[in-house]
Amino acid sequence: MNLKSVEKISKALSDVNRLKILKAIQSSQDKLECSTIVSFLNLSQPSISHHIKKLVEADLIEPQKEGRFYYYSLNKDVWDSYLKALEKL
């Protein structure tokens, strides 16, 4: 993983709400629906969408559409690569 990717992911992780979203996804068998995220974070839908967009852009989470709903899961390959890149710094 190059330093530009590490920077992008680090910026995505710099918000506490995004960290809460990642934690929730990890604790829910790695698949979480957007409305569930809204219910436990106590933020508006547009705010949640903004945070999810940042995490998707950083490739930390992957969207999966099932019917009308989007589910999000952790991109474990990117997460593991990110942690390894941090160890090498």
PyMOL Python script that loads the backbone (N, CA, C, O; Angstrom):
from pymol import cmd

cmd.read_pdbstr("""\
ATOM      1  N   MET A   1       0.858  -1.185   0.000  1.00  0.00           N
ATOM      2  CA  MET A   1       0.000   0.000   0.000  1.00  0.00           C
ATOM      3  C   MET A   1       0.895   1.237   0.000  1.00  0.00           C
ATOM      4  O   MET A   1       1.840   1.329   0.784  1.00  0.00           O
ATOM      5  N   ASN A   2       0.593   2.179  -0.878  1.00  0.00           N
ATOM      6  CA  ASN A   2       1.404   3.395  -0.960  1.00  0.00           C
ATOM      7  C   ASN A   2       0.961   4.411   0.094  1.00  0.00           C
ATOM      8  O   ASN A   2      -0.101   4.285   0.704  1.00  0.00           O
ATOM      9  N   LEU A   3       1.811   5.417   0.286  1.00  0.00           N
ATOM     10  CA  LEU A   3       1.536   6.406   1.328  1.00  0.00           C
ATOM     11  C   LEU A   3       0.293   7.238   1.043  1.00  0.00           C
ATOM     12  O   LEU A   3      -0.376   7.683   1.976  1.00  0.00           O
ATOM     13  N   LYS A   4      -0.026   7.455  -0.218  1.00  0.00           N
ATOM     14  CA  LYS A   4      -1.232   8.215  -0.569  1.00  0.00           C
ATOM     15  C   LYS A   4      -2.491   7.469  -0.094  1.00  0.00           C
ATOM     16  O   LYS A   4      -3.436   8.081   0.405  1.00  0.00           O
ATOM     17  N   SER A   5      -2.487   6.151  -0.256  1.00  0.00           N
ATOM     18  CA  SER A   5      -3.614   5.339   0.214  1.00  0.00           C
ATOM     19  C   SER A   5      -3.704   5.355   1.731  1.00  0.00           C
ATOM     20  O   SER A   5      -4.798   5.428   2.292  1.00  0.00           O
ATOM     21  N   VAL A   6      -2.553   5.287   2.397  1.00  0.00           N
ATOM     22  CA  VAL A   6      -2.533   5.350   3.861  1.00  0.00           C
ATOM     23  C   VAL A   6      -3.093   6.687   4.334  1.00  0.00           C
ATOM     24  O   VAL A   6      -3.841   6.740   5.310  1.00  0.00           O
ATOM     25  N   GLU A   7      -2.735   7.755   3.648  1.00  0.00           N
ATOM     26  CA  GLU A   7      -3.241   9.080   4.000  1.00  0.00           C
ATOM     27  C   GLU A   7      -4.760   9.153   3.820  1.00  0.00           C
ATOM     28  O   GLU A   7      -5.466   9.677   4.682  1.00  0.00           O
ATOM     29  N   LYS A   8      -5.249   8.637   2.718  1.00  0.00           N
ATOM     30  CA  LYS A   8      -6.693   8.677   2.424  1.00  0.00           C
ATOM     31  C   LYS A   8      -7.491   7.913   3.483  1.00  0.00           C
ATOM     32  O   LYS A   8      -8.524   8.386   3.957  1.00  0.00           O
ATOM     33  N   ILE A   9      -7.004   6.742   3.841  1.00  0.00           N
ATOM     34  CA  ILE A   9      -7.683   5.936   4.856  1.00  0.00           C
ATOM     35  C   ILE A   9      -7.604   6.623   6.220  1.00  0.00           C
ATOM     36  O   ILE A   9      -8.587   6.657   6.960  1.00  0.00           O
ATOM     37  N   SER A  10      -6.444   7.162   6.544  1.00  0.00           N
ATOM     38  CA  SER A  10      -6.279   7.847   7.831  1.00  0.00           C
ATOM     39  C   SER A  10      -7.231   9.028   7.955  1.00  0.00           C
ATOM     40  O   SER A  10      -7.803   9.262   9.020  1.00  0.00           O
ATOM     41  N   LYS A  11      -7.402   9.770   6.865  1.00  0.00           N
ATOM     42  CA  LYS A  11      -8.349  10.892   6.891  1.00  0.00           C
ATOM     43  C   LYS A  11      -9.778  10.390   7.088  1.00  0.00           C
ATOM     44  O   LYS A  11     -10.563  11.005   7.810  1.00  0.00           O
ATOM     45  N   ALA A  12     -10.108   9.280   6.449  1.00  0.00           N
ATOM     46  CA  ALA A  12     -11.456   8.714   6.606  1.00  0.00           C
ATOM     47  C   ALA A  12     -11.695   8.259   8.043  1.00  0.00           C
ATOM     48  O   ALA A  12     -12.826   8.302   8.529  1.00  0.00           O
ATOM     49  N   LEU A  13     -10.646   7.828   8.716  1.00  0.00           N
ATOM     50  CA  LEU A  13     -10.770   7.344  10.092  1.00  0.00           C
ATOM     51  C   LEU A  13     -10.663   8.462  11.131  1.00  0.00           C
ATOM     52  O   LEU A  13     -10.725   8.198  12.331  1.00  0.00           O
ATOM     53  N   SER A  14     -10.505   9.698  10.681  1.00  0.00           N
ATOM     54  CA  SER A  14     -10.271  10.801  11.613  1.00  0.00           C
ATOM     55  C   SER A  14     -11.551  11.338  12.261  1.00  0.00           C
ATOM     56  O   SER A  14     -11.494  12.296  13.033  1.00  0.00           O
ATOM     57  N   ASP A  15     -12.677  10.745  11.962  1.00  0.00           N
ATOM     58  CA  ASP A  15     -13.951  11.182  12.543  1.00  0.00           C
ATOM     59  C   ASP A  15     -14.503  10.086  13.448  1.00  0.00           C
ATOM     60  O   ASP A  15     -14.542   8.918  13.063  1.00  0.00           O
ATOM     61  N   VAL A  16     -14.923  10.459  14.632  1.00  0.00           N
ATOM     62  CA  VAL A  16     -15.398   9.475  15.608  1.00  0.00           C
ATOM     63  C   VAL A  16     -16.644   8.737  15.115  1.00  0.00           C
ATOM     64  O   VAL A  16     -16.822   7.558  15.420  1.00  0.00           O
ATOM     65  N   ASN A  17     -17.505   9.415  14.359  1.00  0.00           N
ATOM     66  CA  ASN A  17     -18.702   8.742  13.850  1.00  0.00           C
ATOM     67  C   ASN A  17     -18.351   7.666  12.833  1.00  0.00           C
ATOM     68  O   ASN A  17     -19.014   6.630  12.775  1.00  0.00           O
ATOM     69  N   ARG A  18     -17.327   7.895  12.038  1.00  0.00           N
ATOM     70  CA  ARG A  18     -16.891   6.873  11.083  1.00  0.00           C
ATOM     71  C   ARG A  18     -16.290   5.674  11.809  1.00  0.00           C
ATOM     72  O   ARG A  18     -16.463   4.529  11.390  1.00  0.00           O
ATOM     73  N   LEU A  19     -15.591   5.948  12.889  1.00  0.00           N
ATOM     74  CA  LEU A  19     -15.050   4.843  13.693  1.00  0.00           C
ATOM     75  C   LEU A  19     -16.188   4.032  14.313  1.00  0.00           C
ATOM     76  O   LEU A  19     -16.109   2.805  14.387  1.00  0.00           O
ATOM     77  N   LYS A  20     -17.237   4.711  14.755  1.00  0.00           N
ATOM     78  CA  LYS A  20     -18.398   4.018  15.317  1.00  0.00           C
ATOM     79  C   LYS A  20     -19.085   3.160  14.250  1.00  0.00           C
ATOM     80  O   LYS A  20     -19.539   2.053  14.540  1.00  0.00           O
ATOM     81  N   ILE A  21     -19.161   3.669  13.024  1.00  0.00           N
ATOM     82  CA  ILE A  21     -19.755   2.899  11.935  1.00  0.00           C
ATOM     83  C   ILE A  21     -18.942   1.647  11.669  1.00  0.00           C
ATOM     84  O   ILE A  21     -19.504   0.562  11.523  1.00  0.00           O
ATOM     85  N   LEU A  22     -17.618   1.785  11.603  1.00  0.00           N
ATOM     86  CA  LEU A  22     -16.760   0.608  11.381  1.00  0.00           C
ATOM     87  C   LEU A  22     -16.912  -0.411  12.511  1.00  0.00           C
ATOM     88  O   LEU A  22     -16.998  -1.615  12.266  1.00  0.00           O
ATOM     89  N   LYS A  23     -16.944   0.076  13.728  1.00  0.00           N
ATOM     90  CA  LYS A  23     -17.101  -0.823  14.884  1.00  0.00           C
ATOM     91  C   LYS A  23     -18.434  -1.567  14.807  1.00  0.00           C
ATOM     92  O   LYS A  23     -18.498  -2.765  15.084  1.00  0.00           O
ATOM     93  N   ALA A  24     -19.484  -0.862  14.435  1.00  0.00           N
ATOM     94  CA  ALA A  24     -20.808  -1.481  14.326  1.00  0.00           C
ATOM     95  C   ALA A  24     -20.824  -2.543  13.228  1.00  0.00           C
ATOM     96  O   ALA A  24     -21.413  -3.609  13.402  1.00  0.00           O
ATOM     97  N   ILE A  25     -20.185  -2.256  12.114  1.00  0.00           N
ATOM     98  CA  ILE A  25     -20.134  -3.226  11.017  1.00  0.00           C
ATOM     99  C   ILE A  25     -19.378  -4.473  11.450  1.00  0.00           C
ATOM    100  O   ILE A  25     -19.804  -5.592  11.164  1.00  0.00           O
ATOM    101  N   GLN A  26     -18.272  -4.286  12.131  1.00  0.00           N
ATOM    102  CA  GLN A  26     -17.483  -5.430  12.599  1.00  0.00           C
ATOM    103  C   GLN A  26     -18.249  -6.275  13.611  1.00  0.00           C
ATOM    104  O   GLN A  26     -18.114  -7.499  13.620  1.00  0.00           O
ATOM    105  N   SER A  27     -19.039  -5.649  14.451  1.00  0.00           N
ATOM    106  CA  SER A  27     -19.743  -6.391  15.492  1.00  0.00           C
ATOM    107  C   SER A  27     -21.049  -7.016  15.006  1.00  0.00           C
ATOM    108  O   SER A  27     -21.694  -7.749  15.755  1.00  0.00           O
ATOM    109  N   SER A  28     -21.446  -6.739  13.773  1.00  0.00           N
ATOM    110  CA  SER A  28     -22.707  -7.272  13.262  1.00  0.00           C
ATOM    111  C   SER A  28     -22.497  -8.297  12.155  1.00  0.00           C
ATOM    112  O   SER A  28     -23.167  -8.240  11.124  1.00  0.00           O
ATOM    113  N   GLN A  29     -21.606  -9.201  12.351  1.00  0.00           N
ATOM    114  CA  GLN A  29     -21.282 -10.237  11.365  1.00  0.00           C
ATOM    115  C   GLN A  29     -20.910  -9.617  10.023  1.00  0.00           C
ATOM    116  O   GLN A  29     -21.215 -10.172   8.968  1.00  0.00           O
ATOM    117  N   ASP A  30     -20.246  -8.459  10.073  1.00  0.00           N
ATOM    118  CA  ASP A  30     -19.685  -7.791   8.895  1.00  0.00           C
ATOM    119  C   ASP A  30     -20.694  -7.407   7.826  1.00  0.00           C
ATOM    120  O   ASP A  30     -20.335  -7.336   6.651  1.00  0.00           O
ATOM    121  N   LYS A  31     -21.939  -7.159   8.193  1.00  0.00           N
ATOM    122  CA  LYS A  31     -22.928  -6.717   7.221  1.00  0.00           C
ATOM    123  C   LYS A  31     -23.982  -5.901   7.959  1.00  0.00           C
ATOM    124  O   LYS A  31     -24.665  -6.407   8.850  1.00  0.00           O
ATOM    125  N   LEU A  32     -24.104  -4.636   7.578  1.00  0.00           N
ATOM    126  CA  LEU A  32     -25.009  -3.757   8.300  1.00  0.00           C
ATOM    127  C   LEU A  32     -25.785  -2.892   7.317  1.00  0.00           C
ATOM    128  O   LEU A  32     -25.216  -2.346   6.371  1.00  0.00           O
ATOM    129  N   GLU A  33     -27.086  -2.773   7.549  1.00  0.00           N
ATOM    130  CA  GLU A  33     -27.958  -1.979   6.684  1.00  0.00           C
ATOM    131  C   GLU A  33     -27.930  -0.528   7.149  1.00  0.00           C
ATOM    132  O   GLU A  33     -27.805  -0.249   8.342  1.00  0.00           O
ATOM    133  N   CYS A  34     -28.047   0.383   6.205  1.00  0.00           N
ATOM    134  CA  CYS A  34     -27.907   1.821   6.479  1.00  0.00           C
ATOM    135  C   CYS A  34     -28.878   2.317   7.552  1.00  0.00           C
ATOM    136  O   CYS A  34     -28.474   3.093   8.418  1.00  0.00           O
ATOM    137  N   SER A  35     -30.129   1.899   7.522  1.00  0.00           N
ATOM    138  CA  SER A  35     -31.097   2.388   8.515  1.00  0.00           C
ATOM    139  C   SER A  35     -30.726   1.931   9.927  1.00  0.00           C
ATOM    140  O   SER A  35     -31.059   2.607  10.900  1.00  0.00           O
ATOM    141  N   THR A  36     -30.055   0.814  10.047  1.00  0.00           N
ATOM    142  CA  THR A  36     -29.581   0.352  11.355  1.00  0.00           C
ATOM    143  C   THR A  36     -28.514   1.293  11.888  1.00  0.00           C
ATOM    144  O   THR A  36     -28.471   1.581  13.084  1.00  0.00           O
ATOM    145  N   ILE A  37     -27.664   1.764  11.008  1.00  0.00           N
ATOM    146  CA  ILE A  37     -26.621   2.716  11.407  1.00  0.00           C
ATOM    147  C   ILE A  37     -27.262   4.009  11.903  1.00  0.00           C
ATOM    148  O   ILE A  37     -26.821   4.578  12.901  1.00  0.00           O
ATOM    149  N   VAL A  38     -28.286   4.467  11.219  1.00  0.00           N
ATOM    150  CA  VAL A  38     -28.990   5.691  11.623  1.00  0.00           C
ATOM    151  C   VAL A  38     -29.569   5.536  13.020  1.00  0.00           C
ATOM    152  O   VAL A  38     -29.491   6.461  13.829  1.00  0.00           O
ATOM    153  N   SER A  39     -30.139   4.394  13.308  1.00  0.00           N
ATOM    154  CA  SER A  39     -30.818   4.203  14.596  1.00  0.00           C
ATOM    155  C   SER A  39     -29.870   4.197  15.790  1.00  0.00           C
ATOM    156  O   SER A  39     -30.264   4.636  16.870  1.00  0.00           O
ATOM    157  N   PHE A  40     -28.647   3.723  15.640  1.00  0.00           N
ATOM    158  CA  PHE A  40     -27.779   3.673  16.816  1.00  0.00           C
ATOM    159  C   PHE A  40     -26.821   4.864  16.913  1.00  0.00           C
ATOM    160  O   PHE A  40     -26.260   5.094  17.985  1.00  0.00           O
ATOM    161  N   LEU A  41     -26.615   5.616  15.852  1.00  0.00           N
ATOM    162  CA  LEU A  41     -25.700   6.758  15.920  1.00  0.00           C
ATOM    163  C   LEU A  41     -26.391   8.062  16.297  1.00  0.00           C
ATOM    164  O   LEU A  41     -25.725   9.022  16.685  1.00  0.00           O
ATOM    165  N   ASN A  42     -27.710   8.110  16.190  1.00  0.00           N
ATOM    166  CA  ASN A  42     -28.462   9.315  16.529  1.00  0.00           C
ATOM    167  C   ASN A  42     -28.017  10.511  15.682  1.00  0.00           C
ATOM    168  O   ASN A  42     -27.880  11.629  16.179  1.00  0.00           O
ATOM    169  N   LEU A  43     -27.797  10.245  14.393  1.00  0.00           N
ATOM    170  CA  LEU A  43     -27.476  11.289  13.425  1.00  0.00           C
ATOM    171  C   LEU A  43     -28.524  11.247  12.316  1.00  0.00           C
ATOM    172  O   LEU A  43     -29.230  10.251  12.154  1.00  0.00           O
ATOM    173  N   SER A  44     -28.617  12.319  11.568  1.00  0.00           N
ATOM    174  CA  SER A  44     -29.576  12.358  10.469  1.00  0.00           C
ATOM    175  C   SER A  44     -29.114  11.458   9.325  1.00  0.00           C
ATOM    176  O   SER A  44     -27.933  11.133   9.207  1.00  0.00           O
ATOM    177  N   GLN A  45     -30.064  11.065   8.493  1.00  0.00           N
ATOM    178  CA  GLN A  45     -29.757  10.226   7.337  1.00  0.00           C
ATOM    179  C   GLN A  45     -28.714  10.879   6.416  1.00  0.00           C
ATOM    180  O   GLN A  45     -27.788  10.192   5.986  1.00  0.00           O
ATOM    181  N   PRO A  46     -28.828  12.177   6.098  1.00  0.00           N
ATOM    182  CA  PRO A  46     -27.807  12.793   5.243  1.00  0.00           C
ATOM    183  C   PRO A  46     -26.402  12.763   5.861  1.00  0.00           C
ATOM    184  O   PRO A  46     -25.407  12.593   5.157  1.00  0.00           O
ATOM    185  N   SER A  47     -26.339  12.927   7.169  1.00  0.00           N
ATOM    186  CA  SER A  47     -25.048  12.881   7.853  1.00  0.00           C
ATOM    187  C   SER A  47     -24.442  11.473   7.784  1.00  0.00           C
ATOM    188  O   SER A  47     -23.249  11.314   7.524  1.00  0.00           O
ATOM    189  N   ILE A  48     -25.265  10.473   8.018  1.00  0.00           N
ATOM    190  CA  ILE A  48     -24.804   9.075   7.916  1.00  0.00           C
ATOM    191  C   ILE A  48     -24.322   8.795   6.495  1.00  0.00           C
ATOM    192  O   ILE A  48     -23.276   8.176   6.302  1.00  0.00           O
ATOM    193  N   SER A  49     -25.080   9.248   5.509  1.00  0.00           N
ATOM    194  CA  SER A  49     -24.699   9.028   4.109  1.00  0.00           C
ATOM    195  C   SER A  49     -23.349   9.666   3.801  1.00  0.00           C
ATOM    196  O   SER A  49     -22.539   9.093   3.073  1.00  0.00           O
ATOM    197  N   HIS A  50     -23.113  10.841   4.351  1.00  0.00           N
ATOM    198  CA  HIS A  50     -21.822  11.509   4.162  1.00  0.00           C
ATOM    199  C   HIS A  50     -20.678  10.669   4.733  1.00  0.00           C
ATOM    200  O   HIS A  50     -19.658  10.476   4.073  1.00  0.00           O
ATOM    201  N   HIS A  51     -20.848  10.175   5.948  1.00  0.00           N
ATOM    202  CA  HIS A  51     -19.802   9.377   6.589  1.00  0.00           C
ATOM    203  C   HIS A  51     -19.580   8.059   5.845  1.00  0.00           C
ATOM    204  O   HIS A  51     -18.441   7.627   5.670  1.00  0.00           O
ATOM    205  N   ILE A  52     -20.650   7.435   5.417  1.00  0.00           N
ATOM    206  CA  ILE A  52     -20.534   6.183   4.665  1.00  0.00           C
ATOM    207  C   ILE A  52     -19.807   6.425   3.346  1.00  0.00           C
ATOM    208  O   ILE A  52     -18.971   5.622   2.931  1.00  0.00           O
ATOM    209  N   LYS A  53     -20.133   7.534   2.693  1.00  0.00           N
ATOM    210  CA  LYS A  53     -19.475   7.868   1.427  1.00  0.00           C
ATOM    211  C   LYS A  53     -17.966   7.995   1.615  1.00  0.00           C
ATOM    212  O   LYS A  53     -17.199   7.504   0.787  1.00  0.00           O
ATOM    213  N   LYS A  54     -17.539   8.637   2.673  1.00  0.00           N
ATOM    214  CA  LYS A  54     -16.108   8.789   2.952  1.00  0.00           C
ATOM    215  C   LYS A  54     -15.442   7.431   3.178  1.00  0.00           C
ATOM    216  O   LYS A  54     -14.327   7.199   2.710  1.00  0.00           O
ATOM    217  N   LEU A  55     -16.119   6.543   3.886  1.00  0.00           N
ATOM    218  CA  LEU A  55     -15.564   5.212   4.137  1.00  0.00           C
ATOM    219  C   LEU A  55     -15.511   4.371   2.861  1.00  0.00           C
ATOM    220  O   LEU A  55     -14.568   3.606   2.660  1.00  0.00           O
ATOM    221  N   VAL A  56     -16.516   4.512   2.006  1.00  0.00           N
ATOM    222  CA  VAL A  56     -16.536   3.791   0.730  1.00  0.00           C
ATOM    223  C   VAL A  56     -15.439   4.332  -0.182  1.00  0.00           C
ATOM    224  O   VAL A  56     -14.746   3.551  -0.834  1.00  0.00           O
ATOM    225  N   GLU A  57     -15.268   5.652  -0.242  1.00  0.00           N
ATOM    226  CA  GLU A  57     -14.225   6.261  -1.069  1.00  0.00           C
ATOM    227  C   GLU A  57     -12.828   5.826  -0.644  1.00  0.00           C
ATOM    228  O   GLU A  57     -11.923   5.725  -1.472  1.00  0.00           O
ATOM    229  N   ALA A  58     -12.660   5.573   0.634  1.00  0.00           N
ATOM    230  CA  ALA A  58     -11.369   5.105   1.141  1.00  0.00           C
ATOM    231  C   ALA A  58     -11.224   3.588   1.002  1.00  0.00           C
ATOM    232  O   ALA A  58     -10.206   3.024   1.403  1.00  0.00           O
ATOM    233  N   ASP A  59     -12.230   2.929   0.441  1.00  0.00           N
ATOM    234  CA  ASP A  59     -12.271   1.476   0.242  1.00  0.00           C
ATOM    235  C   ASP A  59     -12.288   0.685   1.547  1.00  0.00           C
ATOM    236  O   ASP A  59     -11.970  -0.504   1.555  1.00  0.00           O
ATOM    237  N   LEU A  60     -12.651   1.329   2.638  1.00  0.00           N
ATOM    238  CA  LEU A  60     -12.721   0.626   3.920  1.00  0.00           C
ATOM    239  C   LEU A  60     -13.971  -0.232   4.047  1.00  0.00           C
ATOM    240  O   LEU A  60     -13.948  -1.286   4.683  1.00  0.00           O
ATOM    241  N   ILE A  61     -15.063   0.224   3.440  1.00  0.00           N
ATOM    242  CA  ILE A  61     -16.286  -0.571   3.446  1.00  0.00           C
ATOM    243  C   ILE A  61     -16.781  -0.732   2.016  1.00  0.00           C
ATOM    244  O   ILE A  61     -16.486   0.081   1.140  1.00  0.00           O
ATOM    245  N   GLU A  62     -17.533  -1.791   1.805  1.00  0.00           N
ATOM    246  CA  GLU A  62     -18.062  -2.102   0.482  1.00  0.00           C
ATOM    247  C   GLU A  62     -19.584  -2.134   0.535  1.00  0.00           C
ATOM    248  O   GLU A  62     -20.164  -2.808   1.386  1.00  0.00           O
ATOM    249  N   PRO A  63     -20.234  -1.403  -0.377  1.00  0.00           N
ATOM    250  CA  PRO A  63     -21.698  -1.434  -0.423  1.00  0.00           C
ATOM    251  C   PRO A  63     -22.194  -2.644  -1.210  1.00  0.00           C
ATOM    252  O   PRO A  63     -21.577  -3.057  -2.193  1.00  0.00           O
ATOM    253  N   GLN A  64     -23.307  -3.200  -0.768  1.00  0.00           N
ATOM    254  CA  GLN A  64     -23.947  -4.311  -1.467  1.00  0.00           C
ATOM    255  C   GLN A  64     -25.441  -4.010  -1.489  1.00  0.00           C
ATOM    256  O   GLN A  64     -26.070  -3.845  -0.443  1.00  0.00           O
ATOM    257  N   LYS A  65     -25.995  -3.942  -2.689  1.00  0.00           N
ATOM    258  CA  LYS A  65     -27.414  -3.637  -2.810  1.00  0.00           C
ATOM    259  C   LYS A  65     -28.212  -4.932  -2.851  1.00  0.00           C
ATOM    260  O   LYS A  65     -27.924  -5.834  -3.638  1.00  0.00           O
ATOM    261  N   GLU A  66     -29.220  -5.005  -1.988  1.00  0.00           N
ATOM    262  CA  GLU A  66     -30.131  -6.142  -1.949  1.00  0.00           C
ATOM    263  C   GLU A  66     -31.546  -5.576  -1.970  1.00  0.00           C
ATOM    264  O   GLU A  66     -32.033  -5.052  -0.968  1.00  0.00           O
ATOM    265  N   GLY A  67     -32.189  -5.684  -3.107  1.00  0.00           N
ATOM    266  CA  GLY A  67     -33.511  -5.071  -3.256  1.00  0.00           C
ATOM    267  C   GLY A  67     -33.380  -3.570  -3.232  1.00  0.00           C
ATOM    268  O   GLY A  67     -32.620  -2.996  -4.012  1.00  0.00           O
ATOM    269  N   ARG A  68     -34.124  -2.920  -2.332  1.00  0.00           N
ATOM    270  CA  ARG A  68     -34.051  -1.464  -2.211  1.00  0.00           C
ATOM    271  C   ARG A  68     -33.013  -1.010  -1.208  1.00  0.00           C
ATOM    272  O   ARG A  68     -32.747   0.187  -1.096  1.00  0.00           O
ATOM    273  N   PHE A  69     -32.424  -1.934  -0.481  1.00  0.00           N
ATOM    274  CA  PHE A  69     -31.557  -1.579   0.630  1.00  0.00           C
ATOM    275  C   PHE A  69     -30.085  -1.793   0.306  1.00  0.00           C
ATOM    276  O   PHE A  69     -29.716  -2.666  -0.479  1.00  0.00           O
ATOM    277  N   TYR A  70     -29.260  -0.967   0.937  1.00  0.00           N
ATOM    278  CA  TYR A  70     -27.812  -1.125   0.845  1.00  0.00           C
ATOM    279  C   TYR A  70     -27.291  -1.671   2.161  1.00  0.00           C
ATOM    280  O   TYR A  70     -27.673  -1.218   3.240  1.00  0.00           O
ATOM    281  N   TYR A  71     -26.424  -2.640   2.049  1.00  0.00           N
ATOM    282  CA  TYR A  71     -25.729  -3.208   3.194  1.00  0.00           C
ATOM    283  C   TYR A  71     -24.250  -2.902   3.030  1.00  0.00           C
ATOM    284  O   TYR A  71     -23.742  -2.820   1.911  1.00  0.00           O
ATOM    285  N   TYR A  72     -23.573  -2.735   4.142  1.00  0.00           N
ATOM    286  CA  TYR A  72     -22.162  -2.379   4.113  1.00  0.00           C
ATOM    287  C   TYR A  72     -21.358  -3.400   4.893  1.00  0.00           C
ATOM    288  O   TYR A  72     -21.754  -3.850   5.969  1.00  0.00           O
ATOM    289  N   SER A  73     -20.215  -3.752   4.320  1.00  0.00           N
ATOM    290  CA  SER A  73     -19.330  -4.700   4.989  1.00  0.00           C
ATOM    291  C   SER A  73     -17.905  -4.161   4.948  1.00  0.00           C
ATOM    292  O   SER A  73     -17.549  -3.367   4.077  1.00  0.00           O
ATOM    293  N   LEU A  74     -17.116  -4.599   5.888  1.00  0.00           N
ATOM    294  CA  LEU A  74     -15.723  -4.181   5.987  1.00  0.00           C
ATOM    295  C   LEU A  74     -14.915  -4.824   4.865  1.00  0.00           C
ATOM    296  O   LEU A  74     -15.047  -6.019   4.603  1.00  0.00           O
ATOM    297  N   ASN A  75     -14.086  -4.035   4.209  1.00  0.00           N
ATOM    298  CA  ASN A  75     -13.166  -4.552   3.208  1.00  0.00           C
ATOM    299  C   ASN A  75     -11.916  -5.021   3.957  1.00  0.00           C
ATOM    300  O   ASN A  75     -11.002  -4.235   4.207  1.00  0.00           O
ATOM    301  N   LYS A  76     -11.886  -6.290   4.307  1.00  0.00           N
ATOM    302  CA  LYS A  76     -10.828  -6.827   5.159  1.00  0.00           C
ATOM    303  C   LYS A  76      -9.461  -6.767   4.510  1.00  0.00           C
ATOM    304  O   LYS A  76      -8.460  -6.591   5.204  1.00  0.00           O
ATOM    305  N   ASP A  77      -9.394  -6.908   3.196  1.00  0.00           N
ATOM    306  CA  ASP A  77      -8.103  -6.842   2.508  1.00  0.00           C
ATOM    307  C   ASP A  77      -7.474  -5.462   2.650  1.00  0.00           C
ATOM    308  O   ASP A  77      -6.286  -5.343   2.950  1.00  0.00           O
ATOM    309  N   VAL A  78      -8.270  -4.425   2.436  1.00  0.00           N
ATOM    310  CA  VAL A  78      -7.763  -3.056   2.567  1.00  0.00           C
ATOM    311  C   VAL A  78      -7.412  -2.763   4.020  1.00  0.00           C
ATOM    312  O   VAL A  78      -6.386  -2.144   4.301  1.00  0.00           O
ATOM    313  N   TRP A  79      -8.256  -3.203   4.934  1.00  0.00           N
ATOM    314  CA  TRP A  79      -8.004  -2.971   6.368  1.00  0.00           C
ATOM    315  C   TRP A  79      -6.689  -3.618   6.788  1.00  0.00           C
ATOM    316  O   TRP A  79      -5.874  -2.986   7.460  1.00  0.00           O
ATOM    317  N   ASP A  80      -6.477  -4.871   6.398  1.00  0.00           N
ATOM    318  CA  ASP A  80      -5.237  -5.568   6.746  1.00  0.00           C
ATOM    319  C   ASP A  80      -4.016  -4.904   6.114  1.00  0.00           C
ATOM    320  O   ASP A  80      -2.974  -4.778   6.756  1.00  0.00           O
ATOM    321  N   SER A  81      -4.143  -4.482   4.862  1.00  0.00           N
ATOM    322  CA  SER A  81      -3.039  -3.783   4.183  1.00  0.00           C
ATOM    323  C   SER A  81      -2.716  -2.467   4.873  1.00  0.00           C
ATOM    324  O   SER A  81      -1.551  -2.095   5.013  1.00  0.00           O
ATOM    325  N   TYR A  82      -3.751  -1.773   5.298  1.00  0.00           N
ATOM    326  CA  TYR A  82      -3.564  -0.499   6.005  1.00  0.00           C
ATOM    327  C   TYR A  82      -2.797  -0.719   7.316  1.00  0.00           C
ATOM    328  O   TYR A  82      -1.850   0.007   7.618  1.00  0.00           O
ATOM    329  N   LEU A  83      -3.209  -1.712   8.076  1.00  0.00           N
ATOM    330  CA  LEU A  83      -2.528  -1.987   9.345  1.00  0.00           C
ATOM    331  C   LEU A  83      -1.069  -2.383   9.128  1.00  0.00           C
ATOM    332  O   LEU A  83      -0.194  -1.970   9.889  1.00  0.00           O
ATOM    333  N   LYS A  84      -0.808  -3.168   8.112  1.00  0.00           N
ATOM    334  CA  LYS A  84       0.570  -3.556   7.800  1.00  0.00           C
ATOM    335  C   LYS A  84       1.394  -2.351   7.372  1.00  0.00           C
ATOM    336  O   LYS A  84       2.564  -2.236   7.738  1.00  0.00           O
ATOM    337  N   ALA A  85       0.789  -1.447   6.596  1.00  0.00           N
ATOM    338  CA  ALA A  85       1.505  -0.241   6.164  1.00  0.00           C
ATOM    339  C   ALA A  85       1.835   0.643   7.361  1.00  0.00           C
ATOM    340  O   ALA A  85       2.906   1.248   7.401  1.00  0.00           O
ATOM    341  N   LEU A  86       0.936   0.727   8.333  1.00  0.00           N
ATOM    342  CA  LEU A  86       1.211   1.512   9.536  1.00  0.00           C
ATOM    343  C   LEU A  86       2.350   0.915  10.349  1.00  0.00           C
ATOM    344  O   LEU A  86       3.166   1.643  10.913  1.00  0.00           O
ATOM    345  N   GLU A  87       2.402  -0.410  10.408  1.00  0.00           N
ATOM    346  CA  GLU A  87       3.478  -1.075  11.140  1.00  0.00           C
ATOM    347  C   GLU A  87       4.837  -0.782  10.537  1.00  0.00           C
ATOM    348  O   GLU A  87       5.841  -0.746  11.249  1.00  0.00           O
ATOM    349  N   LYS A  88       4.877  -0.571   9.230  1.00  0.00           N
ATOM    350  CA  LYS A  88       6.148  -0.343   8.538  1.00  0.00           C
ATOM    351  C   LYS A  88       6.636   1.111   8.635  1.00  0.00           C
ATOM    352  O   LYS A  88       7.778   1.408   8.285  1.00  0.00           O
ATOM    353  N   LEU A  89       5.768   2.014   9.111  1.00  0.00           N
ATOM    354  CA  LEU A  89       6.172   3.422   9.227  1.00  0.00           C
ATOM    355  C   LEU A  89       7.154   3.629  10.342  1.00  0.00           C
ATOM    356  O   LEU A  89       7.596   4.755  10.576  1.00  0.00           O
TER     357      LEU A  89
END
""", "prot")
cmd.dss("prot")
cmd.show_as("cartoon", "prot")
cmd.util.cbc("prot")
cmd.orient("prot")
